[in-house]
């Protein structure tokens, strides 16, 4: 109760959960377990996205925002009975497999089937059910008689068959920024094949995936690589901080079909104007490219 009195948004969430007939138990400031009295296994509500939404709105709007958020999660969970899927039948599940990118802290305490893409970034396997997205657990590949890498390959191909993302571009002080997005739940996966889009230069592309729903990229040309990095650091951090569904502020380097870390972005102490002070640690691989470009 002390935690909820100090955290009004958390208190709102618990009250709304109980209004729906569930029992709420606070795990920590960003996690709440909820269960019906007749249920054995509790569900879990993660509040990171809700906090990002609430931060954008005045305090008197929080009850409505929290009610929509909790109600949506509960409605999705309760619809699972009407959206039944035989997970033991791989032939039925196969066309529904998709993949998304998340920050590497996603699913670390659960049994989500995931694999690293680059430092700070993981690829997660999901089932695209008609009314909800279901994270694939690590025990399912064995039941299907499939290797995890084979499943990820199938999921990536399914995403690509869904069609390309919308592509827009703009000029930022001489740096051409491309944004890939659209009304599509698996947009971030397209960062893995940035070369399918006209966003690469002679040395590939710098890429950020700050939040679900969008990928930003800048072609890497020798003369503007530093300006491109600075732009993506600002855009990546802004998108990550604002969310919702934040992934990572890091900047990645796409080249030869793979993502590599270009710069790890961390926030330091706020400046005199209250703005975030960002620190960027350039990776060894990208430092080698910078040195190569200087020599040329």
Secondary structure as the mmCIF struct_conf table of DSSP 4:
data_model
#
loop_
_struct_conf.conf_type_id
_struct_conf.id
_struct_conf.beg_label_comp_id
_struct_conf.beg_label_asym_id
_struct_conf.beg_label_seq_id
_struct_conf.end_label_comp_id
_struct_conf.end_label_asym_id
_struct_conf.end_label_seq_id
HELX_RH_AL_P HELX_RH_AL_P1 UNK A 2 UNK A 6
HELX_RH_AL_P HELX_RH_AL_P2 UNK A 8 UNK A 19
TURN_TY1_P TURN_TY1_P1 UNK A 20 UNK A 21
STRN STRN1 UNK A 23 UNK A 28
TURN_TY1_P TURN_TY1_P2 UNK A 29 UNK A 30
STRN STRN2 UNK A 31 UNK A 35
TURN_TY1_P TURN_TY1_P3 UNK A 37 UNK A 38
BEND BEND1 UNK A 40 UNK A 41
HELX_LH_PP_P HELX_LH_PP_P1 UNK A 42 UNK A 42
STRN STRN3 UNK A 43 UNK A 46
HELX_RH_AL_P HELX_RH_AL_P3 UNK A 48 UNK A 55
TURN_TY1_P TURN_TY1_P4 UNK A 56 UNK A 56
BEND BEND2 UNK A 57 UNK A 57
HELX_RH_3T_P HELX_RH_3T_P1 UNK A 59 UNK A 61
HELX_RH_AL_P HELX_RH_AL_P4 UNK A 62 UNK A 78
HELX_RH_3T_P HELX_RH_3T_P2 UNK A 79 UNK A 81
TURN_TY1_P TURN_TY1_P5 UNK A 82 UNK A 83
TURN_TY1_P TURN_TY1_P6 UNK A 87 UNK A 88
HELX_RH_AL_P HELX_RH_AL_P5 UNK A 90 UNK A 94
TURN_TY1_P TURN_TY1_P7 UNK A 95 UNK A 96
STRN STRN4 UNK A 97 UNK A 103
TURN_TY1_P TURN_TY1_P8 UNK A 104 UNK A 111
STRN STRN5 UNK A 112 UNK A 112
STRN STRN6 UNK A 114 UNK A 118
TURN_TY1_P TURN_TY1_P9 UNK A 119 UNK A 120
STRN STRN7 UNK A 121 UNK A 128
BEND BEND3 UNK A 130 UNK A 131
STRN STRN8 UNK A 133 UNK A 135
HELX_LH_PP_P HELX_LH_PP_P2 UNK A 136 UNK A 136
STRN STRN9 UNK A 137 UNK A 137
TURN_TY1_P TURN_TY1_P10 UNK A 138 UNK A 139
HELX_RH_AL_P HELX_RH_AL_P6 UNK A 140 UNK A 144
TURN_TY1_P TURN_TY1_P11 UNK A 145 UNK A 145
HELX_RH_AL_P HELX_RH_AL_P7 UNK A 148 UNK A 161
TURN_TY1_P TURN_TY1_P12 UNK A 162 UNK A 162
HELX_LH_PP_P HELX_LH_PP_P3 UNK A 164 UNK A 165
STRN STRN10 UNK A 166 UNK A 172
TURN_TY1_P TURN_TY1_P13 UNK A 173 UNK A 174
STRN STRN11 UNK A 175 UNK A 181
BEND BEND4 UNK A 183 UNK A 183
TURN_TY1_P TURN_TY1_P14 UNK A 185 UNK A 186
HELX_RH_3T_P HELX_RH_3T_P3 UNK A 187 UNK A 196
TURN_TY1_P TURN_TY1_P15 UNK A 197 UNK A 198
STRN STRN12 UNK A 201 UNK A 201
TURN_TY1_P TURN_TY1_P16 UNK A 202 UNK A 203
STRN STRN13 UNK A 204 UNK A 204
STRN STRN14 UNK A 205 UNK A 208
STRN STRN15 UNK A 211 UNK A 211
TURN_TY1_P TURN_TY1_P17 UNK A 212 UNK A 213
STRN STRN16 UNK A 214 UNK A 219
HELX_RH_3T_P HELX_RH_3T_P4 UNK A 222 UNK A 224
HELX_RH_AL_P HELX_RH_AL_P8 UNK A 225 UNK A 242
BEND BEND5 UNK A 244 UNK A 245
STRN STRN17 UNK A 246 UNK A 246
STRN STRN18 UNK A 251 UNK A 255
TURN_TY1_P TURN_TY1_P18 UNK A 256 UNK A 257
STRN STRN19 UNK A 258 UNK A 267
BEND BEND6 UNK A 269 UNK A 269
TURN_TY1_P TURN_TY1_P19 UNK A 272 UNK A 273
BEND BEND7 UNK A 274 UNK A 274
HELX_LH_PP_P HELX_LH_PP_P4 UNK A 275 UNK A 277
STRN STRN20 UNK A 278 UNK A 282
HELX_RH_AL_P HELX_RH_AL_P9 UNK A 284 UNK A 295
#
